[in-house]
Amino acid sequence: MIQNIKSLFSQARIQNGTTFCLFIWFSCFLSSPYSIAQQIDTTIDRVKTDLKIKLPLLGSVKYRNANEIESSNWIIGCEGLDRDLTDYDQYKEYLNPLGIKVLRMQAGWAKTEKIRGVYDWSWLDHIINDATSKGFTIWLQTSYGNTLYPEGGGMTLGGGIPKSKEALLAYHKWVEALVSRYKNKVRDWEVWNEPNFGDNSENTPELMAEFNINNAKIIKKIQPNAKITGLSIGHFNYKYANDFFKYISKKRKMKLFDYMAYHDYVYNPDSNNLTVFELKALLQKYGPNVKLRQGENGAPSAFGAGRGALWDYDWTELSQAKWNLRRMLGNLGNDVECSIFSIIDLAYTTGPINKLNHKGIIKADETKKALGPKMAYYAMQNLTAIFDNSLQKLPGFSHTFNISGVNNSDFRYSMSNDRGITVGGYENKVSKKQLYAIWKNEYIPLNTNELSEVTFSFANCTIENPVYVDLLTGKVYDIPSKQWSKKGTIYTFKNIPIYDSPILIADKSLINSTNL
């Protein structure tokens, strides 16, 4: 397309301003959403790694737009708009091709009310109207505080909640106005972000539980069918969560909430499975009908620079992409909705350290300009194209795998750490055709690709035409007949290459791919 436009310039005659008009048209084209879309690579080599899979290459996963997907387990973080850390218009055209329908955002009291009693909704109207008109669901958070009022809370993460009577009155008035304004476009709400983080030592579980209850009451009064998420704890703190749930349960207000969220930034995305199970069990004790939600998580793509959790590890775009894939499939296997932080790098241009937070799956510079997709963007496209509500987890399947002659036999589906390999099984709800997600889980994602060949056997398998899918690159390979066999309903796949990023053994019918 670009080459064709260039040829127009070479053929244009300088008559009646033709060349000038063409230049103006071309400039508009470059700044249009269409030109942004051109930065999304759809070729089979869109993700370049040193990975060598010695199987016949068939093609690559074809991404699906969010508006082509009914629903899925995925949420993408669009945080920071309330503090001008990102620019929605810079990345909005990347959202639909990513294949995720739910966007997490903060509403920004301080950005909306800069003069006491005067609300300027123009910035938020622009975002919500655009996103919802395109079919996205907004998960909107009623954070942060506002320094216009005494003890009005901080305007950033860790800044504290509003506490004085005057500030709380103003805050609740803003929440009422917020919900009233967007009740026909936003149904999914979140109360406060990481109340136990940073300098929030005064935010006791009981204080935050009461704060959550009061916000939920306001929202439900205006919008009875609202879905509300509470807690949103920063990193795991079992005692904090227990006291928080206990207080709400004692007040008999758990019915106000649909979800409780946790955030957990860990170097190995598979290392917190036991903690998640414990938190789910704790929530079930106090609120059997309330679901656990992964509200925020992600890995950087750069080493030793920037801001935010996990910054001090030797991350690259490769290890970031692996981390996101493993965390997403890990949460899916644990029946937990998964929000990835974030859609784009965040530019912190104020404060003692002015640096980028490199957790975005789109690269940005210090001016908040989008520079194009990272490896993680394409990897997540591959995952979202396959794992939607058409699949369901196999509740209990038996399988074995053999490494160096050691056998692992017959255990129920779980995010298991058995000798460092995760195996999860899924089936199409209609056709009952299956796929299996497999990866090494023992260590932090590497910046290299180290393959091992493993033999797997699956009982009650329904795969008729097996293919191998590398979710990182999206490449789809044939599994030759000499490498698989079946005996009754037990299928054995020999010498399957696996590494520390998820691969799939799948029935070909479940993979929409572009052919070579």
Beta strands, then each sheet from edge to edge (+ up, - down):
strand 1: 57-61
strand 2: 74-77
strand 3: 102-106
strand 4: 137-141
strand 5: 188-190
strand 6: 227-234
strand 7: 259-263
strand 8: 291-296
strand 9: 337-340
strand 10: 346-347
strand 11: 356-357
strand 12: 362-364
strand 13: 370-373
strand 14: 391-393
strand 15: 399-403
strand 16: 406-409
strand 17: 421-428
strand 18: 434-440
strand 19: 452-458
strand 20: 466-470
strand 21: 475-478
strand 22: 484-487
strand 23: 490-498
strand 24: 503-507
strand 25: 513-515
sheet 1: 14+ 17- 18+ 24- 20+ 21- 1+ 25-
sheet 2: 2+ 3+ 4+ 5+ 6+ 7+ 8+ 9+ 2+
sheet 3: 10+ 11-
sheet 4: 12+ 13-
sheet 5: 16+ 15- 19+ 23- 22+
end
